[in-house]
Amino acid sequence: MEVKIYTTSTCPYCQMAKAFMKENGIEFQEINVAEDQQALTQMVQKSGQMGVPVIEIDGQIVVGFDRPKLAQLLGI
């Protein structure tokens, strides 16, 4: 399973999403879009959103920290 979390350093919901993944033993790649313009462009193309977090789980996009949707996609 491939999990990516598009974040910024100041986003509280990004911190919650990362903590949720860690609590459930889910490995993820964090991509800070404030530091990587190319990643920001990629995130917007995938999600249609400028806000973070945007979480990609095996190609499925979740905008924001939607705990029930994340649990469903992660099978937890």
C-alpha positions as a Python dict, from the first residue, in 0.01 Angstrom:
ca = {
    (1, 'M'): (0, 0, 0),
    (2, 'E'): (131, 341, -98),
    (3, 'V'): (32, 638, 120),
    (4, 'K'): (134, 998, 54),
    (5, 'I'): (40, 1296, 269),
    (6, 'Y'): (73, 1638, 111),
    (7, 'T'): (137, 1884, 396),
    (8, 'T'): (271, 2220, 505),
    (9, 'S'): (470, 2285, 822),
    (10, 'T'): (195, 2496, 983),
    (11, 'C'): (-109, 2274, 911),
    (12, 'P'): (-267, 2130, 1229),
    (13, 'Y'): (-481, 1881, 1034),
    (14, 'C'): (-166, 1755, 864),
    (15, 'Q'): (-19, 1682, 1208),
    (16, 'M'): (-339, 1496, 1302),
    (17, 'A'): (-328, 1291, 982),
    (18, 'K'): (36, 1194, 1039),
    (19, 'A'): (-37, 1099, 1401),
    (20, 'F'): (-334, 888, 1286),
    (21, 'M'): (-111, 699, 1042),
    (22, 'K'): (160, 644, 1304),
    (23, 'E'): (-93, 525, 1566),
    (24, 'N'): (-221, 266, 1319),
    (25, 'G'): (122, 150, 1200),
    (26, 'I'): (74, 287, 848),
    (27, 'E'): (391, 385, 664),
    (28, 'F'): (359, 703, 459),
    (29, 'Q'): (556, 950, 255),
    (30, 'E'): (522, 1312, 364),
    (31, 'I'): (546, 1574, 91),
    (32, 'N'): (572, 1935, 209),
    (33, 'V'): (414, 2141, -69),
    (34, 'A'): (532, 2468, 87),
    (35, 'E'): (889, 2359, 8),
    (36, 'D'): (829, 2182, -325),
    (37, 'Q'): (650, 2378, -600),
    (38, 'Q'): (641, 2075, -832),
    (39, 'A'): (470, 1866, -560),
    (40, 'L'): (217, 2147, -506),
    (41, 'T'): (131, 2144, -876),
    (42, 'Q'): (101, 1765, -871),
    (43, 'M'): (-126, 1776, -563),
    (44, 'V'): (-357, 2034, -722),
    (45, 'Q'): (-377, 1830, -1044),
    (46, 'K'): (-470, 1516, -849),
    (47, 'S'): (-714, 1672, -602),
    (48, 'G'): (-833, 1999, -752),
    (49, 'Q'): (-755, 2154, -411),
    (50, 'M'): (-501, 2405, -284),
    (51, 'G'): (-559, 2321, 84),
    (52, 'V'): (-382, 2054, 282),
    (53, 'P'): (-376, 1784, 390),
    (54, 'V'): (-437, 1592, 73),
    (55, 'I'): (-387, 1222, 136),
    (56, 'E'): (-335, 971, -144),
    (57, 'I'): (-387, 603, -67),
    (58, 'D'): (-311, 375, -363),
    (59, 'G'): (-432, 644, -603),
    (60, 'Q'): (-745, 735, -403),
    (61, 'I'): (-755, 1100, -294),
    (62, 'V'): (-885, 1219, 45),
    (63, 'V'): (-901, 1595, 98),
    (64, 'G'): (-868, 1701, 461),
    (65, 'F'): (-841, 1482, 767),
    (66, 'D'): (-1145, 1258, 710),
    (67, 'R'): (-1084, 988, 971),
    (68, 'P'): (-1374, 756, 866),
    (69, 'K'): (-1276, 771, 498),
    (70, 'L'): (-909, 709, 580),
    (71, 'A'): (-998, 411, 801),
    (72, 'Q'): (-1212, 268, 522),
    (73, 'L'): (-941, 304, 256),
    (74, 'L'): (-674, 167, 492),
    (75, 'G'): (-890, -125, 605),
    (76, 'I'): (-863, -38, 976),
}
